[in-house]
Amino acid sequence: MRHLPLLSSLLLTGCGVSQDPGTPYVGALYAMTNAENGNAVVHYGRGADGALTRLASVATGGDGVGAKMLPGRTQDSVNPLNSSNALKLSPDKRFVFAVNAGSNTVTSFRVNADFSLTRVDVEPSGGLAPNAIAVHGDLLYVANAGNAAAGTPATLTGFRVDTAGGLAPLVNSRRTLAHPGTSLPTELLFSPDGARLLASDFTTSVVSLFPVGADGTLGAPTHSPSAAPNPFQAQFLDPDTVIVSEANGGTRDISGLSSYRVEAGGALTPISGAVSDAQAASCWVVLTPDHRYAYTSNTTSGSVSAYRVGENGELTLLASVAARRDPQGGLPTSGPIDMAVSEDGRFLYQQFGGLGVTAAYRIGEGGSLTPVTGGDGAGLPAPGAQGLAGF
């Protein structure tokens, strides 16, 4: 695995979005309210200094679950969807997709030249309680959490995305995970080449890799045990190397990150297994565009940890607490959850489910994090909001 060069926000034009020269913003951040009676996506403009400005709220045409959590599940109210990628930006920056876990639908939006959103389509998700999305090219998959207590299994279902952003169900695309009766998918992620779809199974501590066929349907998966319990989110460094966050029951000192090599048949072999950040409930993970640094949200500890990523995927803990934003020092009410890194690699954005804000940090030398003065984005439900994407 080789480190990638830093990306520039100027790549937006080449990726399919022609930026309006009149906009005062160099990028955008989108946060999902997950509101029970009318889900919406909040659009923030991102300034050159990293600061966020709340610009608009666009209805998804569906319902979230608020702080009620998914049916039959017991997750924390600051993590109601128990997932990453509930809100997903397409790799070409042309579309944003959102799950509506309360109405069992998925919504597509078009990204306009000024980075605002226009709703395009709302379609049934093909299952119960959709909570995560993966996109590669014109192929989109949705994870449906189901309701294990009621005997409704978690499922994966596929769609084709047309050139306008419309969604068409993919015939014969429905799949289940390793243990259909108990599985809870928390992550869906295509490999960079689109050849595999990764699904993390939180409750049974299994990471599954599905081969993707020419018709977009998924072949027989390879199931691998995670190095530590409760795999949550993943990030590919390249098609053969992946980093996974592992909550490990939310226990202090033993949650953190693992890196894996993807073998030819799809099995995962640990490179750096269970590298602890000495915090609790390490659930979300993001990478800088050059793949040198990884950050993980520690929901129970109310903190963000920083790791160095080596040339071959080895992980080294840099800072157990690289950032923290707690109200009056109270834990764990801040609830750090979803994260995003700006496309130029200069800023980290951290959604706090318990505060209703998205915090802005400047990424410095050695992966350090410094709050952007006056840069936070506010105006989200607390608790209940979940889902973050941007560039």
C-alpha positions in Angstrom: 0.0 0.0 0.0 1.4 3.4 -1.0 0.3 6.7 0.5 -1.8 8.8 -1.8 -1.1 12.5 -2.6 -3.2 15.1 -1.0 -6.3 15.9 -2.9 -7.5 19.4 -3.8 -11.0 20.8 -3.7 -10.4 21.9 -7.3 -10.9 18.3 -8.3 -14.7 18.8 -7.9 -14.9 20.0 -11.5 -13.3 16.9 -12.8 -15.4 14.7 -10.5 -18.7 15.8 -12.1 -19.6 18.9 -10.1 -19.0 22.3 -11.8 -18.6 24.7 -8.9 -20.5 28.0 -9.1 -17.7 30.7 -9.2 -20.0 32.9 -7.1 -20.2 30.7 -4.1 -18.1 31.9 -1.1 -17.5 28.3 0.0 -14.8 25.9 -1.0 -16.8 22.8 0.0 -19.8 21.5 1.8 -20.8 19.4 4.8 -24.1 17.6 5.0 -25.6 16.3 8.3 -28.8 14.2 8.7 -31.3 15.1 11.3 -32.8 11.6 11.5 -36.0 13.3 12.7 -38.9 11.0 13.5 -41.5 13.1 11.9 -39.8 14.4 8.8 -36.1 13.5 8.2 -33.9 16.2 6.6 -30.4 16.9 5.5 -28.7 20.1 6.8 -26.3 21.8 4.4 -23.3 23.7 5.8 -21.0 25.7 3.6 -17.3 25.1 4.3 -15.1 28.2 4.2 -11.4 28.2 3.3 -10.6 28.5 7.0 -12.6 25.4 7.8 -15.5 27.2 9.4 -19.0 25.9 8.8 -22.0 28.1 8.0 -25.5 26.6 8.2 -27.2 27.3 4.9 -30.3 25.2 4.5 -32.3 22.1 5.5 -33.7 19.9 2.8 -36.4 17.3 3.6 -35.7 13.7 2.6 -39.3 12.8 2.0 -39.1 10.1 4.7 -38.9 9.6 8.4 -36.0 8.9 10.7 -36.3 7.3 14.2 -35.1 10.3 16.3 -33.7 9.1 19.6 -36.0 6.1 19.7 -33.3 3.8 18.2 -33.9 0.9 15.8 -36.6 -1.6 16.4 -35.5 -4.4 18.7 -32.1 -2.9 19.4 -30.5 -1.5 22.6 -27.9 1.0 21.3 -27.3 4.4 22.9 -29.7 7.3 22.0 -26.8 9.3 20.7 -26.2 6.5 18.2 -29.8 5.7 17.2 -29.0 4.1 13.9 -26.0 2.2 15.2 -24.2 2.6 11.9 -21.8 4.6 9.7 -22.7 5.9 6.2 -26.3 6.6 7.0 -25.7 9.6 4.8 -23.4 8.9 1.8 -21.8 11.2 -0.8 -21.2 9.5 -4.2 -17.5 9.3 -5.1 -18.0 11.7 -8.0 -19.6 14.2 -5.7 -22.7 14.4 -7.8 -25.2 12.9 -5.4 -26.0 12.5 -1.7 -28.0 9.5 -0.4 -29.8 9.2 2.9 -31.6 6.4 4.8 -35.0 6.9 6.3 -35.0 4.3 9.1 -38.5 5.2 10.3 -40.2 4.8 6.9 -38.0 2.1 5.4 -36.9 4.2 2.4 -33.8 5.7 0.9 -33.5 9.2 -0.7 -31.3 10.5 -3.4 -30.3 14.2 -3.8 -28.5 16.0 -6.6 -25.5 18.2 -5.6 -25.9 21.6 -7.4 -23.2 24.0 -8.5 -23.5 26.0 -5.3 -23.3 22.7 -3.3 -27.0 22.9 -2.3 -29.1 19.8 -2.6 -32.2 19.0 -4.7 -34.2 15.9 -3.8 -34.5 13.5 -6.8 -36.0 10.2 -5.6 -37.4 8.3 -2.6 -37.6 4.5 -2.9 -38.4 1.6 -0.5 -35.2 0.3 0.9 -36.1 -3.4 0.4 -36.1 -4.2 4.1 -36.8 -2.9 7.6 -34.9 0.0 9.2 -32.3 1.0 6.6 -29.2 2.3 8.4 -26.2 2.3 6.0 -25.4 3.0 2.3 -22.5 2.1 0.0 -22.0 3.5 -3.5 -19.6 2.7 -6.4 -20.3 4.0 -9.9 -24.0 3.5 -10.6 -24.3 0.8 -8.0 -25.8 1.5 -4.6 -26.4 -1.0 -1.7 -28.5 -0.4 1.4 -28.2 -2.2 4.7 -31.5 -2.9 6.5 -31.0 -3.5 10.2 -34.2 -5.6 10.5 -35.6 -6.5 13.9 -34.0 -9.6 15.3 -36.4 -9.7 18.3 -39.3 -10.0 15.9 -37.6 -12.5 13.6 -37.0 -10.0 10.7 -33.4 -10.5 9.5 -31.0 -7.8 8.5 -30.6 -7.6 4.7 -28.6 -6.0 2.0 -30.4 -4.8 -1.2 -29.1 -3.2 -4.3 -30.1 -0.3 -6.7 -28.9 1.2 -9.9 -28.4 5.0 -9.9 -29.3 6.7 -13.2 -27.6 9.8 -14.6 -30.2 12.1 -12.9 -29.9 10.4 -9.5 -33.0 8.2 -9.8 -33.0 4.8 -8.0 -34.1 1.5 -9.6 -34.2 -1.7 -7.5 -31.7 -4.3 -8.6 -33.3 -7.7 -9.4 -32.1 -10.6 -7.2 -29.9 -8.4 -5.1 -31.2 -9.2 -1.6 -28.7 -10.9 0.7 -28.4 -11.7 4.4 -25.3 -11.7 6.7 -23.5 -14.5 8.4 -26.1 -15.0 11.2 -29.4 -13.7 9.8 -31.3 -14.2 13.1 -29.0 -11.9 15.1 -26.8 -9.9 12.7 -26.7 -6.1 12.9 -24.9 -4.4 9.9 -23.2 -1.2 11.0 -21.1 -0.6 7.8 -21.4 -1.1 4.1 -18.4 -0.2 2.0 -17.2 -1.0 -1.6 -13.5 -1.6 -2.1 -11.9 1.1 -4.2 -12.1 -1.0 -7.4 -15.7 -2.0 -6.7 -14.9 -5.7 -6.8 -16.0 -6.4 -3.3 -18.6 -5.1 -0.8 -17.7 -5.1 2.9 -20.3 -5.5 5.6 -19.5 -5.3 9.3 -21.7 -7.4 11.7 -21.6 -5.7 15.0 -23.5 -8.3 17.1 -21.6 -11.4 15.9 -18.2 -9.8 15.4 -17.8 -10.8 11.8 -16.6 -8.8 8.8 -18.0 -10.1 5.5 -16.7 -9.5 2.0 -19.1 -10.1 -0.9 -17.7 -10.4 -4.5 -19.6 -8.0 -6.8 -20.7 -9.6 -10.1 -20.8 -7.9 -13.5 -24.6 -7.5 -13.1 -24.2 -5.8 -9.7 -25.5 -8.7 -7.6 -23.4 -10.2 -4.8 -21.8 -13.6 -4.8 -21.1 -15.9 -1.9 -19.4 -14.0 0.9 -16.3 -14.8 2.9 -16.8 -14.3 6.6 -13.9 -13.4 8.9 -13.8 -12.9 12.7 -12.8 -9.4 13.7 -9.6 -9.0 15.8 -11.7 -7.5 18.6 -15.4 -7.7 19.2 -18.0 -5.4 17.6 -16.5 -4.3 14.3 -18.2 -1.0 13.4 -16.9 1.1 10.5 -14.2 0.4 7.9 -11.9 2.3 5.5 -10.0 0.8 2.6 -6.4 2.0 2.1 -6.4 0.1 -1.3 -8.3 -2.9 -2.6 -6.2 -5.3 -0.5 -5.9 -3.4 2.8 -8.6 -2.2 5.1 -8.9 -0.6 8.6 -11.8 -1.5 10.9 -12.9 0.2 14.1 -13.9 -2.2 16.9 -16.0 -1.1 19.8 -15.2 -4.2 22.0 -18.3 -3.9 24.1 -17.6 -0.2 24.9 -15.0 -1.3 27.4 -12.3 1.2 28.3 -8.7 0.4 27.3 -9.5 -2.4 24.8 -11.5 -0.7 22.0 -9.6 0.7 19.0 -8.6 0.0 15.4 -7.4 -3.1 13.5 -5.9 -3.3 10.0 -6.3 -6.3 7.7 -4.9 -7.7 4.5 -7.6 -8.9 2.1 -6.5 -12.3 0.8 -7.3 -13.5 -2.8 -10.4 -15.4 -1.6 -11.7 -12.5 0.5 -10.6 -13.6 3.9 -9.1 -11.0 6.2 -5.7 -11.5 7.8 -4.7 -9.1 10.6 -1.8 -6.7 10.0 -2.2 -4.7 13.3 -4.8 -6.4 15.4 -6.8 -4.6 18.1 -4.5 -1.6 18.6 -6.2 0.0 21.6 -6.7 3.7 22.0 -7.3 3.4 25.8 -10.8 4.8 25.3 -14.3 3.3 25.2 -16.5 2.5 22.3 -14.3 3.2 19.3 -16.9 3.1 16.6 -16.3 5.5 13.7 -13.1 5.8 11.7 -11.9 8.2 9.0 -8.7 8.6 7.0 -6.9 11.7 5.8 -6.8 11.7 2.0 -3.0 10.8 2.0 -3.8 7.8 4.2 -1.2 8.8 6.7 -3.6 9.4 9.7 -6.7 7.7 11.0 -9.1 9.1 13.6 -11.6 7.2 15.6 -14.7 8.4 17.6 -14.9 7.0 21.1 -18.6 7.5 21.9 -18.6 6.5 25.5 -15.4 8.4 26.4 -16.5 11.5 24.5 -13.2 11.8 22.6 -11.4 11.4 19.3 -8.2 9.4 19.0 -5.4 9.7 16.4 -3.4 6.9 14.7 -0.5 6.9 12.3 -1.0 4.5 9.3 2.2 2.9 8.0 3.1 2.1 4.5 1.9 -1.5 4.8 -1.2 -0.7 6.9 0.5 -0.9 10.3 -1.3 1.2 13.0 0.4 3.2 15.7 -1.5 5.2 18.3 -0.5 8.8 18.3 -2.9 10.3 20.8 -5.4 8.6 23.0 -7.3 11.9 23.3 -6.6 14.0 20.2 -9.8 16.1 20.7 -12.7 16.3 23.1 -15.8 18.5 23.3 -17.7 17.7 26.5 -20.4 19.9 28.1 -18.9 20.9 31.4 -16.8 17.8 31.4 -19.8 15.5 31.5 -19.3 12.1 30.1 -20.6 10.5 28.0 -23.3 13.0 27.1 -21.4 14.7 24.2 -21.7 11.5 22.1 -19.1 11.8 19.3 -20.3 9.8 16.4 -19.9 10.3 12.6 -16.8 12.1 11.2 -15.7 13.5 7.8 -12.4 14.9 6.5 -12.3 17.8 4.0 -11.1 16.8 0.6 -7.9 18.9 0.9 -7.0 17.0 4.1 -6.8 20.1 6.2 -9.9 19.8 8.5 -11.7 17.1 10.5 -15.4 17.4 11.2 -16.9 15.6 14.2 -20.6 15.1 14.8 -21.6 15.2 18.5 -25.0 13.4 18.8 -25.5 14.6 22.4 -24.8 18.2 21.6 -26.5 18.7 18.2 -23.3 20.2 16.7 -20.6 19.4 14.2 -17.2 20.4 15.5 -14.5 21.7 13.2 -10.8 20.9 13.8 -7.7 21.9 11.9 -5.4 18.9 11.1 -1.8 19.9 12.0 1.6 18.4 11.8 1.8 14.8 13.1 -2.0 14.5 12.8 -2.7 16.9 15.7 -6.2 18.5 16.0 -6.9 22.1 16.9 -10.4 23.5 17.1 -11.4 26.0 14.4 -12.4 29.2 16.2 -16.1 29.9 15.5 -16.1 27.0 13.1 -18.7 24.6 14.5 -21.9 23.8 12.7 -25.0 23.9 14.9 -28.8 23.3 14.6 -29.1 19.5 14.8 -31.5 17.6 17.0 -29.8 16.4 20.2 -29.9 13.5 20.7 -31.1 11.8 17.5 -29.2 13.3 14.6 -26.8 10.9 12.8 -25.1 10.9 9.5 -22.3 13.1 8.1 -20.8 13.5 4.6 -19.0 16.2 2.7 -16.0 17.4 0.8 
